[in-house]
């Protein structure tokens, strides 16, 4: 009886919450309001830059464009993710418009779109350059590129949240088979604000992001820096680590985030110790354990930058604990 009573109370709470939902419940709506004069979105490989005065408009515009294509609040949108400004804008724009983005690696979407659509219940799929599957294109709404040019100019308010579901994030766990975690707007708000506090993020931060938004760690770095009014540099050239380090210096990045494989690559296959990163304030590491010797090597190479060793879990909205750098 107690279990049934709790379930009933929760249903009633959610009904009342939906009736009084406001824009403040929408994580992407909060993020757009917090963008500031330092909020750039930069593609390191091409130099394409979304300026602070354009970033809010484009997030809103991509959201309006998705709605004008026929998608409604609560509809799920499968997104073929890569490290590009347009992918980032679609992800945030979908959430802003009250849709539920489902970011998945672009190659996986191209290889298994039908299976992913069935598994997630997505009503549409967006990719940067379009899909080749003609049969699929006849059976579901397939979008690509910048979408509706007219809708991109719309300055619509963020959608009120009818459901607290913000996104479906893919995780393979130990099986290697994609599974999807329901992440709520309240999850994202609480987790992002905790990260901002714990890592002492300021309003002038610039993150070097080599992890795609389809990975919860990558999405978390993206969200926390924009939420605090900072910038994000997207760089997909990890196979050439010196280029990534050069871009980190060029754009004055204050944060560098990576998994253990990334740090092992920097220590073995780059000129890490010969490159100066004068603005770097912190290294972020999650996605598995990194040997303490490697952490010591990174700290010795950049003694003025903090090193945050963290633990994360997709089911808990990404990063959920970290060691103080001094430890």
N, C-alpha and C positions, 0 to 999 in steps of 0.2 A: 504493500500500500504506500509506503514511504517513497519508493522509486516512482510509482505512478504519479504521486502527488508532485514530486520534483519535476517530472516531465511536463505535467500540466502547467505548473507555474512558469516553466521556461517558455512554453508555447504562448502563454498569455503575455509574458514579458516581451517576446519577440513581436507579437501582434501590436502591442502598444508602441514599441520602438519603431516599427515600420510606419505607423500613423504619424509619428512626430519626427521622422527622419529629416535631417537637414544636410546642407552641403558639407557641414563639418564632419559628417560620417564618412565622406568620400576621401580616401587617402590621397588620390591624385589631385582632388580639388584642394586639399590642404597644401600639397606640394607646390602647386601652381601659385598659390597665394604667397608662398614663402620664397619663391625665386627672387633673386636680386640682381644688382648691377654687375656682379661677378659670375653670373650663371651662364657660362658658355657650354656648348656641346660641340666637341671638336673631333673630326676624323683625322687621326695622325697621318695615315697613309696618303690621303689625298689633299689634306689641308682644308677641306670643306668645314666651315664653322657656322654653327647656328648662334647668332648673337643674342645677348640678354634681352634686347627689346623684341626679338622675334620668337624666343622659345615659348613663352606662355601662349602666344597666338597660335603657334603651330601645334602645340599639344591640344588646345581647344579645337583647332581646325580639323585635325585628324579625327578627333572624337566626333565632331559634327559630320564629317565625311562618311564615317562608318555608319552613323545613324541614317544619313540620307541614302545610303546604299540599301537600306531596308532592315537593318539590325535594330533590335529593341533592347531596352534595359533587361539585364539578366541573361541575354544571349551570349553563348560562348564563342570566342573567335580563336581559332588555331593560327598561331603566328610562326612562320618560318624565320627563326632568329639567326642573326649574324651580328658582328660588332660594327654597326652602322648607325648613323643618326636617324635614318628613316625607320628602322626597326624599333629604336628606342621611342620615337614619337608615336608609332602605332601602339606599342605596349602601354605607354602612359595615357595616350588619347583614348584608347578603348576603356581603360579603367575610369578615366574622367567622365566618359559618356555613360557610365553605368553598365557597360558590358563586362564580361568576364574573360580577360585575355588568357590564352593557354600558350605560353612561349615554349617552343621546342626547337632544338637545333635544326637549322635549315636543311641540312643534308638528310636528316631523319625524316623530316616532313616530306621531302621530295621522294624518298624511297618508300615511305609507308603512310601516305596521307590518308588513304581510305581506312586503314586500321586505326589510326589516331583519331579520326573523326568519329568513328563508331565508339571508341573507348571513352572519349571525352564528351560526346553529345554536342560537339561544336556545330553551329549552323553555317559557318563560313570559314574560309581559310585565306590568309594573307601571306604572300611572299613578295620579295623585293622585285623579282623579274618575271613572275608568273609560273604556272605549272604546265607541264607538257601533256599530262593525262587528259585526253579529250573526253573520255567517258566520265571522268570525275567532274570536269567542268560543266557537263550537261546536267549533272545531278545535284550540284551544290553551288552556292555563291562563292566564286573564286575572285579575289581581289589582289591587286599588286600595285607597286609604285606609290605615287603620291595621291591616288584616289581622286575624288571630285575637287577640281580646282576652285569652284565657287564656294563649296563648303569649307575649304581651307581658310577662307577669309572670315568665317563666322566667329564672333566672340560670344559664344554661348556660356551660360553658367554651368558649373559642374552639376551632374545629375544627382538628385537625392538617391539614397541607397534604399531600394526596396528589399534587398537581401544583403546580408553582411558579407556574402561571398565576393572577394575582390579578384582572385586569380586562381588558376589551377597550375601548380608548379610540378614539373616532372622530376621524379627521383627514381633511380634504378636500384638503390639499396645494394644488397649482396647478390641479387639475381641477374642483374643486367637487363631486365625487362622493364620498360618504362611504366611507372605507376604515377598516379596524380594525386597531389595533396591539395586539399581545399584550404586556401589561405584567406582569412577575413580582413576587412578593412581595419578592424580594431587590432588584429594581430600586427599588421604593418605599421600602424601608428605607434603602438606600444614598443615594438621591436626597434623601429627606426629611432625613436626618441631616446631609448635606452642606449643605443649605439652612439648617438651624437654626444650623450653625456659621458659615457665610459671612455671614449676616445678623444674627448675634448675637442670636437670639431668646431672650427670657427667659420665665419662667413666668407673668408677669402680662400677656402680650400680648393685644391684642384686634384682630382683623383686620376691616376693612370689606371685604366680599366682594360685588362686583357682577357677577362672572363665574361662570357656572353650573358645577357639577361635571362636566358633559358636556364641558367644555373643559379640556384638561390643565392649563392655567395656573390656572384656578379650583379644580380638584381639588387642585392642589399647594399653593395658599395655605391651603385648608381643612385639608388633612392636616398641613402643617408646624406650624400654630398649635395645633391640638388635640393633636398629638403632643408638643408642648412643654408641655402643660398649660394653654394659653391659651383664649381665647374667639373666636368668630366671629359677626359680625353680617351677616345676609343682607339685601340691599336690591335689589329689582327695579325701583326707580323712577328709573332712570338718565335717562329722558326729562325728569325734573325734577331737574336736578343740584343745585340748592340744597337740596332735601329730603335728598339723599344726604349732602351736606356737613353739613347740620344734624344728621343721625343720626350722622355720624362724630364730631361734637363731643359730642352728647348721651350716647353710649355710651362715650366716652373711648377711641376707637380709637387704637391705636399704629401700625397699618399700613394703608396704602391701596394697593390694587393695580389697575392698569388697563393697557389697550392704548393705542397712540397716539391712536386716535379718542376715547377717554375723556379724555385730557389736553387734546387740542385743544378738546373740548367744554367742559371746565372753564375753560379760558383764555378762550374766546369767549362762552360762554352762561351763565356763573354769576357769583355775587358772591364768587368765590374770595378776592379780596384783602381783602374786608371781614369774612370769617368767621375766627374764632379757633379753632385746633385745638391746645389746650395740651398734650395728651398724645401728639400724633403724633410718631413717631420716624423713620418711613421711608416713602417712596414706592417702589413696585415697578412697573417697566415692562418688558413683553416683548410678543410678538406683532407684531413688526415694528419698524422703525427710527423713532425720534422725532427730529425736527430738533433740533440742538443749541441753537438759539435758544429752542425751547419748554422744553427742560430748564433752560436758564438762567432763564427766566421763572418756572418752578415753584420753583427753588431760591431765587430772589430773594423770592418770596412767602412762603416758609417756610424761612428761613435756618437754623433749628435742626433741621430734619428732613433725614435723609440721602436721597439719590435714587439708587436702584439701577437702572441700565440693564442689562437682561439679554437673553440669547439662550436660546430654548427650542426643543424639538423633541419632538413626541409620541412618536416612536420611541425616545427616550432618557429617557422618564419626565418630561417637562416641562422645567423650567429647568435648564440644564446649565452656564452660565457667566454671570458678571456682572462689571461694572467696579466697582472700589472707588469709593465715593461721592466721595472726594477727587479722583478723576480725571475 
